[in-house]
Amino acid sequence: MKAPTAKLKGLQHSLFEPIPPVKPGRVPENARCQEASIFSRENYIPCGAKAVTVVSHDRDGREYYMCLPCAGHNVRNRGARFVRGVRP
């Protein structure tokens, strides 16, 4: 079974694809925000903005690329913690 993917403005990303290793404290230049867009309802639509930070959620232990506004919201309201990149 193939992993589900999301497509936004030509960007295709596997929803279950792990974050590739990068230099400590860095976020890859081509990384895009993986937080759900405010327009997501029944389907996952990623925010897609340029990612500048990585946060982790305790609920699943996974790390996610995020833009600064999405990361700040997740840290303040959803219990996420900052991992690397620009601090929200």
N, CA, C and O atoms as a GROMACS GRO file, in nm:
protein
  352
    1MET      N    1   0.084  -0.118   0.000
    1MET     CA    2   0.000   0.000   0.000
    1MET      C    3   0.089   0.125   0.000
    1MET      O    4   0.181   0.135   0.081
    2LYS      N    5   0.061   0.217  -0.089
    2LYS     CA    6   0.140   0.339  -0.100
    2LYS      C    7   0.096   0.440   0.006
    2LYS      O    8  -0.023   0.454   0.034
    3ALA      N    9   0.193   0.511   0.064
    3ALA     CA   10   0.162   0.612   0.167
    3ALA      C   11   0.084   0.726   0.105
    3ALA      O   12   0.113   0.766  -0.008
    4PRO      N   13  -0.015   0.781   0.176
    4PRO     CA   14  -0.090   0.895   0.123
    4PRO      C   15   0.001   1.015   0.104
    4PRO      O   16   0.098   1.034   0.178
    5THR      N   17  -0.030   1.096   0.004
    5THR     CA   18   0.049   1.215  -0.021
    5THR      C   19  -0.042   1.336  -0.026
    5THR      O   20  -0.162   1.325  -0.047
    6ALA      N   21   0.017   1.451  -0.006
    6ALA     CA   22  -0.055   1.578  -0.016
    6ALA      C   23   0.010   1.658  -0.127
    6ALA      O   24   0.132   1.656  -0.142
    7LYS      N   25  -0.070   1.728  -0.204
    7LYS     CA   26  -0.017   1.808  -0.313
    7LYS      C   27  -0.065   1.951  -0.296
    7LYS      O   28  -0.185   1.975  -0.276
    8LEU      N   29   0.026   2.047  -0.302
    8LEU     CA   30  -0.008   2.187  -0.289
    8LEU      C   31   0.085   2.269  -0.377
    8LEU      O   32   0.206   2.273  -0.354
    9LYS      N   33   0.029   2.334  -0.478
    9LYS     CA   34   0.107   2.417  -0.569
    9LYS      C   35   0.230   2.344  -0.622
    9LYS      O   36   0.340   2.399  -0.622
   10GLY      N   37   0.212   2.222  -0.668
   10GLY     CA   38   0.321   2.147  -0.727
   10GLY      C   39   0.411   2.077  -0.627
   10GLY      O   40   0.497   1.999  -0.667
   11LEU      N   41   0.392   2.102  -0.498
   11LEU     CA   42   0.471   2.036  -0.395
   11LEU      C   43   0.403   1.905  -0.358
   11LEU      O   44   0.285   1.904  -0.324
   12GLN      N   45   0.474   1.796  -0.366
   12GLN     CA   46   0.418   1.668  -0.325
   12GLN      C   47   0.503   1.614  -0.211
   12GLN      O   48   0.625   1.609  -0.221
   13HIS      N   49   0.437   1.574  -0.104
   13HIS     CA   50   0.508   1.527   0.014
   13HIS      C   51   0.432   1.411   0.077
   13HIS      O   52   0.311   1.419   0.096
   14SER      N   53   0.503   1.305   0.108
   14SER     CA   54   0.440   1.193   0.175
   14SER      C   55   0.409   1.233   0.318
   14SER      O   56   0.494   1.289   0.387
   15LEU      N   57   0.289   1.205   0.363
   15LEU     CA   58   0.247   1.244   0.497
   15LEU      C   59   0.321   1.167   0.604
   15LEU      O   60   0.327   1.210   0.720
   16PHE      N   61   0.377   1.052   0.568
   16PHE     CA   62   0.446   0.969   0.666
   16PHE      C   63   0.596   0.964   0.643
   16PHE      O   64   0.667   0.883   0.703
   17GLU      N   65   0.645   1.051   0.557
   17GLU     CA   66   0.787   1.055   0.526
   17GLU      C   67   0.863   1.118   0.642
   17GLU      O   68   0.830   1.228   0.685
   18PRO      N   69   0.965   1.050   0.694
   18PRO     CA   70   1.041   1.108   0.806
   18PRO      C   71   1.123   1.228   0.760
   18PRO      O   72   1.155   1.241   0.642
   19ILE      N   73   1.155   1.313   0.853
   19ILE     CA   74   1.238   1.430   0.823
   19ILE      C   75   1.380   1.381   0.796
   19ILE      O   76   1.438   1.310   0.879
   20PRO      N   77   1.437   1.420   0.681
   20PRO     CA   78   1.573   1.376   0.651
   20PRO      C   79   1.674   1.441   0.746
   20PRO      O   80   1.650   1.552   0.794
   21PRO      N   81   1.786   1.373   0.772
   21PRO     CA   82   1.886   1.430   0.863
   21PRO      C   83   1.949   1.555   0.801
   21PRO      O   84   1.978   1.559   0.682
   22VAL      N   85   1.970   1.656   0.884
   22VAL     CA   86   2.037   1.780   0.840
   22VAL      C   87   2.139   1.817   0.947
   22VAL      O   88   2.145   1.755   1.053
   23LYS      N   89   2.219   1.919   0.919
   23LYS     CA   90   2.316   1.965   1.017
   23LYS      C   91   2.244   2.007   1.145
   23LYS      O   92   2.134   2.063   1.137
   24PRO      N   93   2.302   1.981   1.261
   24PRO     CA   94   2.237   2.020   1.387
   24PRO      C   95   2.203   2.169   1.388
   24PRO      O   96   2.284   2.253   1.351
   25GLY      N   97   2.080   2.199   1.430
   25GLY     CA   98   2.036   2.337   1.440
   25GLY      C   99   1.989   2.398   1.309
   25GLY      O  100   1.955   2.516   1.306
   26ARG      N  101   1.986   2.321   1.202
   26ARG     CA  102   1.948   2.374   1.070
   26ARG      C  103   1.819   2.312   1.021
   26ARG      O  104   1.781   2.203   1.063
   27VAL      N  105   1.751   2.384   0.931
   27VAL     CA  106   1.633   2.335   0.861
   27VAL      C  107   1.666   2.346   0.712
   27VAL      O  108   1.714   2.450   0.669
   28PRO      N  109   1.641   2.241   0.633
   28PRO     CA  110   1.676   2.247   0.490
   28PRO      C  111   1.608   2.365   0.420
   28PRO      O  112   1.497   2.404   0.455
   29GLU      N  113   1.675   2.420   0.321
   29GLU     CA  114   1.624   2.536   0.246
   29GLU      C  115   1.489   2.509   0.180
   29GLU      O  116   1.404   2.598   0.175
   30ASN      N  117   1.469   2.388   0.130
   30ASN     CA  118   1.346   2.358   0.057
   30ASN      C  119   1.234   2.302   0.145
   30ASN      O  120   1.132   2.258   0.093
   31ALA      N  121   1.252   2.304   0.278
   31ALA     CA  122   1.151   2.248   0.369
   31ALA      C  123   1.027   2.337   0.370
   31ALA      O  124   1.037   2.459   0.367
   32ARG      N  125   0.910   2.274   0.375
   32ARG     CA  126   0.782   2.343   0.379
   32ARG      C  127   0.706   2.305   0.506
   32ARG      O  128   0.724   2.195   0.558
   33CYS      N  129   0.624   2.395   0.554
   33CYS     CA  130   0.547   2.373   0.677
   33CYS      C  131   0.451   2.255   0.660
   33CYS      O  132   0.378   2.248   0.562
   34GLN      N  133   0.454   2.164   0.757
   34GLN     CA  134   0.370   2.045   0.753
   34GLN      C  135   0.244   2.058   0.837
   34GLN      O  136   0.164   1.964   0.844
   35GLU      N  137   0.223   2.172   0.902
   35GLU     CA  138   0.104   2.192   0.982
   35GLU      C  139  -0.018   2.200   0.889
   35GLU      O  140  -0.007   2.247   0.776
   36ALA      N  141  -0.132   2.155   0.938
   36ALA     CA  142  -0.254   2.160   0.858
   36ALA      C  143  -0.297   2.304   0.836
   36ALA      O  144  -0.294   2.386   0.928
   37SER      N  145  -0.335   2.335   0.715
   37SER     CA  146  -0.384   2.468   0.680
   37SER      C  147  -0.516   2.494   0.751
   37SER      O  148  -0.588   2.400   0.787
   38ILE      N  149  -0.549   2.621   0.771
   38ILE     CA  150  -0.679   2.654   0.831
   38ILE      C  151  -0.794   2.616   0.739
   38ILE      O  152  -0.909   2.611   0.782
   39PHE      N  153  -0.762   2.588   0.612
   39PHE     CA  154  -0.865   2.547   0.517
   39PHE      C  155  -0.887   2.396   0.516
   39PHE      O  156  -0.972   2.346   0.441
   40SER      N  157  -0.811   2.322   0.597
   40SER     CA  158  -0.829   2.177   0.606
   40SER      C  159  -0.956   2.145   0.682
   40SER      O  160  -0.980   2.199   0.790
   41ARG      N  161  -1.036   2.061   0.630
   41ARG     CA  162  -1.156   2.014   0.698
   41ARG      C  163  -1.154   1.861   0.698
   41ARG      O  164  -1.106   1.800   0.794
   42GLU      N  165  -1.204   1.800   0.592
   42GLU     CA  166  -1.206   1.654   0.584
   42GLU      C  167  -1.072   1.598   0.540
   42GLU      O  168  -1.036   1.486   0.577
   43ASN      N  169  -0.997   1.674   0.461
   43ASN     CA  170  -0.870   1.629   0.407
   43ASN      C  171  -0.755   1.712   0.461
   43ASN      O  172  -0.771   1.830   0.493
   44TYR      N  173  -0.638   1.650   0.471
   44TYR     CA  174  -0.518   1.721   0.516
   44TYR      C  175  -0.467   1.808   0.402
   44TYR      O  176  -0.438   1.759   0.293
   45ILE      N  177  -0.456   1.936   0.430
   45ILE     CA  178  -0.395   2.030   0.337
   45ILE      C  179  -0.283   2.099   0.414
   45ILE      O  180  -0.311   2.172   0.509
   46PRO      N  181  -0.156   2.077   0.376
   46PRO     CA  182  -0.047   2.138   0.451
   46PRO      C  183  -0.044   2.289   0.432
   46PRO      O  184  -0.087   2.340   0.329
   47CYS      N  185   0.006   2.359   0.531
   47CYS     CA  186   0.022   2.505   0.524
   47CYS      C  187   0.107   2.540   0.402
   47CYS      O  188   0.069   2.625   0.322
   48GLY      N  189   0.223   2.474   0.389
   48GLY     CA  190   0.307   2.492   0.271
   48GLY      C  191   0.399   2.612   0.272
   48GLY      O  192   0.476   2.630   0.177
   49ALA      N  193   0.395   2.695   0.376
   49ALA     CA  194   0.486   2.810   0.384
   49ALA      C  195   0.629   2.759   0.408
   49ALA      O  196   0.649   2.644   0.446
   50LYS      N  197   0.727   2.845   0.386
   50LYS     CA  198   0.866   2.806   0.408
   50LYS      C  199   0.888   2.772   0.555
   50LYS      O  200   0.857   2.853   0.643
   51ALA      N  201   0.940   2.654   0.581
   51ALA     CA  202   0.966   2.610   0.719
   51ALA      C  203   1.095   2.671   0.770
   51ALA      O  204   1.195   2.677   0.699
   52VAL      N  205   1.092   2.718   0.895
   52VAL     CA  206   1.211   2.778   0.956
   52VAL      C  207   1.244   2.712   1.089
   52VAL      O  208   1.346   2.744   1.151
   53THR      N  209   1.160   2.620   1.134
   53THR     CA  210   1.182   2.555   1.263
   53THR      C  211   1.130   2.412   1.260
   53THR      O  212   1.054   2.374   1.172
   54VAL      N  213   1.172   2.334   1.358
   54VAL     CA  214   1.124   2.197   1.374
   54VAL      C  215   1.069   2.187   1.516
   54VAL      O  216   1.135   2.225   1.612
   55VAL      N  217   0.947   2.135   1.528
   55VAL     CA  218   0.887   2.114   1.659
   55VAL      C  219   0.852   1.967   1.673
   55VAL      O  220   0.841   1.895   1.574
   56SER      N  221   0.834   1.923   1.796
   56SER     CA  222   0.798   1.785   1.826
   56SER      C  223   0.677   1.784   1.917
   56SER      O  224   0.665   1.868   2.007
   57HIS      N  225   0.587   1.689   1.893
   57HIS     CA  226   0.469   1.672   1.978
   57HIS      C  227   0.487   1.547   2.063
   57HIS      O  228   0.530   1.443   2.013
   58ASP      N  229   0.455   1.556   2.191
   58ASP     CA  230   0.466   1.441   2.281
   58ASP      C  231   0.367   1.331   2.246
   58ASP      O  232   0.392   1.214   2.274
   59ARG      N  233   0.254   1.369   2.186
   59ARG     CA  234   0.150   1.269   2.158
   59ARG      C  235   0.196   1.160   2.062
   59ARG      O  236   0.152   1.045   2.074
   60ASP      N  237   0.285   1.194   1.967
   60ASP     CA  238   0.332   1.092   1.873
   60ASP      C  239   0.484   1.085   1.864
   60ASP      O  240   0.538   0.995   1.799
   61GLY      N  241   0.554   1.179   1.927
   61GLY     CA  242   0.700   1.176   1.928
   61GLY      C  243   0.766   1.212   1.797
   61GLY      O  244   0.888   1.206   1.786
   62ARG      N  245   0.688   1.251   1.697
   62ARG     CA  246   0.744   1.285   1.566
   62ARG      C  247   0.783   1.431   1.561
   62ARG      O  248   0.729   1.514   1.634
   63GLU      N  249   0.876   1.462   1.472
   63GLU     CA  250   0.918   1.600   1.448
   63GLU      C  251   0.852   1.650   1.320
   63GLU      O  252   0.835   1.574   1.224
   64TYR      N  253   0.817   1.779   1.319
   64TYR     CA  254   0.749   1.839   1.206
   64TYR      C  255   0.816   1.970   1.168
   64TYR      O  256   0.853   2.049   1.254
   65TYR      N  257   0.833   1.993   1.037
   65TYR     CA  258   0.878   2.122   0.987
   65TYR      C  259   0.761   2.218   1.001
   65TYR      O  260   0.646   2.182   0.976
   66MET      N  261   0.789   2.342   1.043
   66MET     CA  262   0.683   2.442   1.052
   66MET      C  263   0.735   2.581   1.023
   66MET      O  264   0.852   2.612   1.044
   67CYS      N  265   0.643   2.665   0.974
   67CYS     CA  266   0.674   2.807   0.960
   67CYS      C  267   0.661   2.869   1.100
   67CYS      O  268   0.610   2.804   1.192
   68LEU      N  269   0.707   2.991   1.117
   68LEU     CA  270   0.708   3.053   1.249
   68LEU      C  271   0.568   3.071   1.310
   68LEU      O  272   0.551   3.039   1.428
   69PRO      N  273   0.467   3.119   1.235
   69PRO     CA  274   0.334   3.134   1.296
   69PRO      C  275   0.274   3.000   1.342
   69PRO      O  276   0.217   2.992   1.451
   70CYS      N  277   0.287   2.895   1.259
   70CYS     CA  278   0.232   2.764   1.297
   70CYS      C  279   0.307   2.705   1.416
   70CYS      O  280   0.246   2.646   1.505
   71ALA      N  281   0.439   2.721   1.417
   71ALA     CA  282   0.519   2.669   1.529
   71ALA      C  283   0.484   2.740   1.658
   71ALA      O  284   0.469   2.676   1.762
   72GLY      N  285   0.470   2.872   1.654
   72GLY     CA  286   0.434   2.947   1.773
   72GLY      C  287   0.300   2.903   1.828
   72GLY      O  288   0.285   2.887   1.950
   73HIS      N  289   0.203   2.882   1.740
   73HIS     CA  290   0.070   2.835   1.783
   73HIS      C  291   0.080   2.696   1.847
   73HIS      O  292   0.017   2.671   1.950
   74ASN      N  293   0.157   2.607   1.786
   74ASN     CA  294   0.170   2.470   1.839
   74ASN      C  295   0.241   2.467   1.973
   74ASN      O  296   0.204   2.390   2.061
   75VAL      N  297   0.344   2.550   1.990
   75VAL     CA  298   0.417   2.554   2.117
   75VAL      C  299   0.329   2.613   2.227
   75VAL      O  300   0.324   2.559   2.338
   76ARG      N  301   0.259   2.723   2.197
   76ARG     CA  302   0.176   2.789   2.299
   76ARG      C  303   0.047   2.714   2.331
   76ARG      O  304   0.007   2.709   2.447
   77ASN      N  305  -0.017   2.655   2.230
   77ASN     CA  306  -0.152   2.601   2.250
   77ASN      C  307  -0.167   2.449   2.242
   77ASN      O  308  -0.267   2.395   2.287
   78ARG      N  309  -0.071   2.381   2.186
   78ARG     CA  310  -0.086   2.236   2.165
   78ARG      C  311   0.020   2.152   2.234
   78ARG      O  312   0.024   2.030   2.216
   79GLY      N  313   0.105   2.214   2.313
   79GLY     CA  314   0.203   2.137   2.389
   79GLY      C  315   0.322   2.088   2.310
   79GLY      O  316   0.392   1.998   2.354
   80ALA      N  317   0.347   2.146   2.193
   80ALA     CA  318   0.464   2.108   2.115
   80ALA      C  319   0.588   2.170   2.179
   80ALA      O  320   0.579   2.266   2.255
   81ARG      N  321   0.704   2.113   2.147
   81ARG     CA  322   0.827   2.170   2.199
   81ARG      C  323   0.922   2.198   2.083
   81ARG      O  324   0.926   2.125   1.985
   82PHE      N  325   0.998   2.305   2.098
   82PHE     CA  326   1.096   2.348   1.998
   82PHE      C  327   1.209   2.245   1.991
   82PHE      O  328   1.257   2.200   2.095
   83VAL      N  329   1.253   2.209   1.870
   83VAL     CA  330   1.364   2.116   1.852
   83VAL      C  331   1.486   2.187   1.794
   83VAL      O  332   1.594   2.183   1.852
   84ARG      N  333   1.469   2.253   1.679
   84ARG     CA  334   1.581   2.324   1.616
   84ARG      C  335   1.527   2.426   1.515
   84ARG      O  336   1.410   2.425   1.478
   85GLY      N  337   1.618   2.514   1.472
   85GLY     CA  338   1.580   2.619   1.378
   85GLY      C  339   1.553   2.749   1.452
   85GLY      O  340   1.609   2.773   1.559
   86VAL      N  341   1.468   2.833   1.395
   86VAL     CA  342   1.431   2.960   1.456
   86VAL      C  343   1.334   2.933   1.570
   86VAL      O  344   1.236   2.861   1.552
   87ARG      N  345   1.360   2.989   1.686
   87ARG     CA  346   1.275   2.965   1.803
   87ARG      C  347   1.145   3.046   1.792
   87ARG      O  348   1.149   3.167   1.772
   88PRO      N  349   1.028   2.977   1.806
   88PRO     CA  350   0.899   3.050   1.798
   88PRO      C  351   0.878   3.139   1.920
   88PRO      O  352   0.776   3.207   1.930
   0.00000   0.00000   0.00000
